[in-house]
């Protein structure tokens, strides 16, 4: 069984900011970083709560 990967906050912030760029999709950004799109989708609400 695989262990969960923990990503540092600066990395999460960078990925979310890339997703917010015009024309970018969550799936394409996630694939470019080698992570699952569902993981990035979970980060989006956390980002909005933290940075309003």
C-alpha positions, 0 to 999 in steps of 0.5 A, a space after each residue: 500500500 502506498 503512503 500518502 504524499 505530503 506537499 509543502 505549502 509553497 508548492 500547493 500555492 504555486 499549483 493553485 495559482 497556476 490553476 487560476 490563470 486564464 485558460 488553465 485547467 486543473 487537470 492540465 496543471 496537475 498532470 504537468 506536476 505529476 499529481 492527481 487532479 482530485 488532489 489539486 481540487 481539494 486544495 482550491 477551497 483551502 486556498 480560498 479560505 486562507 487567502 480570501 
